[in-house]
Amino acid sequence: MSTKAEDSHTFQSISASHLNYLRLCSLLPWQGKGFSHPFSLLFQLWNHLAIFGFNAMWHGYGIRMLQRGDVEIDLICEEITVLDITARYFLLLIKREKLGRHIETCRKLWSYLKAGEDMFVSQFERKGYYLRNFVMINSVMVTTAFIITATFVRLPPLEANGTERRMLPARFFMDVQEDPAYSIVFASQSILLLSVDVMIGSTQTVSLYPIMMACGYLRSVRNRLLSLEGSDNGTDAKGEATFKFVVDCAHFHQQIIIFCEDIERMTRMLFFFACFCPIYNVSIAGIVILNSNEDKIKFVLLLVYNFFLFFLCQWAPEHLTVESRAIAEAAYFASLQPLASSYREKINWILYFMVVRAQKPIQLTAGGFAPLSIQTFGAMTKSAFSFFMVLRNFRT
């Protein structure tokens, strides 16, 4: 096992933003502090209150609508989204000790990298970094739009010759119009929604960080194998060095596989909610678009957004599958290199087992039964559009 003497990147430098987001959501302890530290407990209390208030607003409004017998279709989609965020938050809370051990394993794998290989890991990590920031910035922009709209837009009066009603940034279980109650609720909702946006950026993309790091580690192993140079006339010393080189590659590959199996166990239920909640919303939005001429733009945007969330679930696992499969090709080409006769058989046996293992690529799943890949995204998208076309033909 070799470590780098000089790094252009360190594990801390490329992981800091991901880990800090998780700490903000109380999914990891702050550095040098445990979960029982007062500082950590304060963040936990705030996050619990934020998620409780977030659910109270929407579920309270939903109960109020049910009592009036007037349930809006878009409210159902919003309730599904709230359920998705809440379920993933509490699943991560339950597994946060395991998540911490997972991060430590990722840190240990970093020490297996050789000089220059940190660049490959960083390239994959940056993809997850930008995608996570896109999700969070998008959530913040939507919340900001709601706050600005609620500030300047007024609702029509409920009765003739009545006064216009003021809006709130989000759903609420009471109709609050008078100050100071309105101002207090308005400010509370604004702060709470912005806090939840940070949680959305973490809970919806928490799997991106370990998956993309694993992709970078696999790319490092692949490039090592492709860089293997042999010689028929090699000395025993050179043959031994080549043998040790291949053994290091195999050991690194084995540790990455174990790491990826832990990723699968930790994320399968997260991906279950991440996949099926957006698909449910896509179905509702598609049916509304086909059966109503009102609010089509709103439901088209809802359809596109939920398709993006569904695609996000498939994108990172697809990278992991591709990179793990590529090890087989790299090991095969490495086995074709001319090697010292005294070590050729030993080296080829190791490479053979690497090829065999890589031919069964790493496959993450949703709930342990639905494979995650771009192929799955395409198949389910095609099925959804086929279903909508059938409905459309029935209408015509």
N, C-alpha and C positions, 0 to 999 in steps of 0.2 A: 504494500500500500504506500502510495507516494502522496505527499502534500506539496503545495505550491510555495515556493520561497517568496515570490512577489506576485501579488494579485492586482489586476485591474479592477476586479470586483471581489467583495467578500460576501459571505453568507448574510451577515448583518446588513450590509449596504443594500442588497437587492430584496431582502425580506422585511425590512423595517416597516414599510408602509402597510404591507399585508398584516403583519403581526400587530401593529398599532390599531388598525381597524378592528381586529378581533378583540383587542383589549378594551377598546371603547364600548364594545357590546358585551363585555364581561365573559367572553368565551375563552380568554387566556388571562392569567394573572399579570399584573404589571411587573416589569423587570425588577427582580430583587424583592418582590412582595408576593405573598400567597393570596388565595381567594378569601381568607379570613382576615386579611389586613383591613383596617378601617377605610383606607383609600379605595380598595377594591370593593368593599361592601357598599360604599357610597355610590359607586357606579352601578353595582348590581341593583340597588334600590331604585335608582333613577330609571334604569332600563326596564325593570319590572313594572314600575308605575306607568312608563310610556306605553308599553305593550298592553297593559290593562286598560288605560285610557283610550288607546287606539281601538281596542275591541268594544269597549263600552259605547263609544260614539256610534259605530256602525251597527252593532247588534241591537243597541237601544233604539236606534232609528228604525231598524228592521221590525222589531217587535211593535213599535208604534204604528208602522204601516200595516202589519198583519191585523192589528186590532181594528184598523179603519177599513180593512178589506181592499187595500189599494197598494199592491206590491209592484214596484217598477222593475222592468227587466234589467236595466243597468245596475240596480241595487243588488240583484242576484250575482252578477259578475263581480261587483265590488266585494260582496261577502265572501266569495270564493277566493279572491285575492287576499283578503284579510286572514282567512283560514290558512292559506298557503304560507304567508309570512309568519303567522303565530306558530304554526306547527313546526316549521323549520327552526324557528328561534328556540323553542323548548326542546326539540330533538338535539340541537347543538348544546344547549345547557346541560342536558343529561349526559352528553358524551364529551364534555369539555376536558375532563381529565385525560380521556383517550386522545383527544385532539392535541393536548399538550405533549403527550408521549410521541405522537405522530410528528410533530414539529421537531422534536429532538432527534428522531430517526432521520428526518430530512437533513438536519444539521450534520449528523454523522456521515451521511452519504456525500455531503459536500467535501469532506476530508479525503475522499477517495479520488478526487479530481487531480489531474496533473496540470502543469503550467499551460495556460492558454485555453483549457477546457471550460473555464468559468464563462467564457464568451458564449458557448453554445447554450448553457443553462440560462444565462441572462437573456438571450434572444427569445427563448420560450417564455420566460417569466414576464418579460415586457408585454407580450401579447395579452396575458392574463391581467396585467396591471392596467393597460389601457382599456380593456373591456370592462373591468370592474369600475374604473373611473367613469366610463361612459354610462353605465347603469346608474351609478349614484348621482352623477350630474343630471341625467335625464329625470330622475326622481325629484331632485331639488328644483329643477326648472318647472316641473309640473306643479309642485307645491307652491312655488312662487307665483305661478300663473293663477292658481286658485286664490291665493291671498290677495293679489292685486285685483282680481275680478270681484271678490267679495267686498273690497274697499270701495269700488266705484259703481258697481252695478246694483240696481234695486229691483226687487220682485214686484209684480203687480199686486194691488190690494185684493184681499179675499172677498170683499164686499164692494158694492157700488158706492162711489164717493168716499171710499176708505183711503187710508194713507198707504204709500208704498212701503214695502217691507225690506228690511236689511238682510243681507246674506251673511252666512258664515263660511269660512274656508272649506269646511268638511261637513259631513253628516252630523246631526246631533239629535239626541232623543227628546229635546224640548225646543219649543219655538221661543227663542229669546230675542226680544226687540228693544227692551228698555235698558238704559244705562243705570248703574255701573255693571249690571249683570252681562250685558252684551259685550262690553269692552273686555271684561275679565275672560269670558268664554272665547272671544276672538283671539286674544293674546295667548291663552292657554293652548288653543288648537294650533296656532301657528308654530309655537315652540315645540309642541308634541309632534306635529307632522315632520318638522325638520329633523328632530331626533330620530324618528322612525326611518327617515330617508337614509341616515347613516347605517341603521340596522339592516335596511334592505340591501345597501351596498355590500354588507358583510355576509348576511345569510344567503342571499341569492348567488353569490360568487365565491363562497368560502372554499368550494371544491376546486376552483380554478388554480389556486396557488399550489397545492401539492401535486395536482395532475400535471401542470405545466413544468414544475420542477422535475418531476419524474421523466417527462419527455426530454428535458435537457440532459439528464443523466444518461438516458438510453442513447441519445444522439452522441454523447461522449464515448460510450462503449463502441458504438458502430464505427465512429471515425478512428478509434484506436485499432480496431480489427482491420479496417481498410488500409491503415498505414503500415501494417505488418510487412516487413521485407525479409525474404529468406534467401538462402544460398545453398546450393548442393555441396559446395566445398567448405561449408562453415565448420569452424572448430567446435570442440566440445563446449568451450566456454561460451561461444556465441549461441550454440544450441541450447545451453542451459539458460542463458539470458532470454532467449525467445520463449522457452518453456515457462519461465517465471512470468514473462509478459502476458502470455495467454492465460495462465492461471489467475493472474490479477484481474484480467478482463472477465473471466468466468465468475470469479468471486464477486466482483462489482455487479455483474449482471444478476447474480443470484440475490444479492441484497436489494437490488431495485425491484425484482419480482416480489419479494416478501413485502416491501414497502407498498407496492401497487395492490397486493392482495388486502393489505390493511385499509387502503383507500376504498376498495370495493365494499368491504364490510362496514366502514364508517359512513359512506355516502349513499348506500342503496336506498334507504328510506327518505333521505333528503331529495334524491333524484325522483323518487316516486311522487312526492308532492310537486316537485319542480316540473315534472312532465304532465301529469294528469290534470292539475288545476288549470294550466293554460289551455290544454286541449278541450276541457269542459267549457271554458269561456269562449274558445273559438267556435265550438258547436252552437252555443247560445247566440253569439254575435252573427254567425252565418245564417241561422234560421230567422233572426229578426230582420236582417238585410233582405232576405228573400220574401218575407211576408209583410213588410211594412215600407211605406214610402217616406215615413217620418224619421228624423234623426239618423239618416243613413250614414252621413259623414262621421258622426260620433262612433257608430258601431263598426265602420270600416277601420277607423283608427284603432279601436279596441281589438279588432281582428288582427291587424298588422302587428300591434304591440305584443299580443299573446303568441303569435307565430314566432316573433323574435325571441321571446322567453323560452319557447319550446326548442328553437334552434340552438340557443345558448346551452341547453342541457346536452345536446348532441355534439357540439363543436369540440370541446376539450377532450371528451372520451374518444372521439374519432382520431385526434392527434396521438393519443396514447396508444391506440390500437395500431396505427400506421408505424409509429416509431418502434414498438415492440416487435412487429413483424419484420421490420428492416434488419434486425439483428441476424436473422436467418441468412439473408443474402450476404451480409458482411462476413459472417463466419464461414460461409461456403467459399467465398473468394479468398479468404485467408487460408483455407485448407489447400488451395491450389498453388500456394507459394512453395518454391523449392526449399526444403528444410534439411538440416543436418540429419543423417540417417539414424543416429543414435537416439534422437528425440522425436523423429517424425511421427512414429506410431502414437506416442503419448499425447503429443500436441493435437494430432488429428482426432483422437478419441474425445478430447475435451471440446474441440470445435464441433464434432458430430453431435454431442449432447446439447450444445448451445443451439445448433440448428434445429434439433428435434423440439426443444422447449420453445423456441421462438416461432415455430410453425403453428403453435397454439397461442395466438396473440392475446394480450391482456384485454379483457372485455368487461367494462363496467356496465352495471344494470340498474334499472329503476325497480326497486322493490325486490330484487333478486331474480326477476323473471323476464323483464323486457330489456333486451340489449340496446345500448345507447350507441348510435352511430349516425352518420349522415344518410346512410341507406335507410335506417329506420325513420329518420325525419322525412325523407322523400316518399317512402311507402305510406306513412300515416297522412302526409299532406295530400298525396294522390287520392287516398281513400276518402278523406274529408271532402275534397272537391267533387269527387264522384257522387258522394252522398248528397251534397248540395245541388248538384245538377239533376239528380233523380227527383228531389223535392221540387225543383223548378219546373221539371217536365210535368209533374203531377198538377202543379198550379195552373199551367197553361193548357 
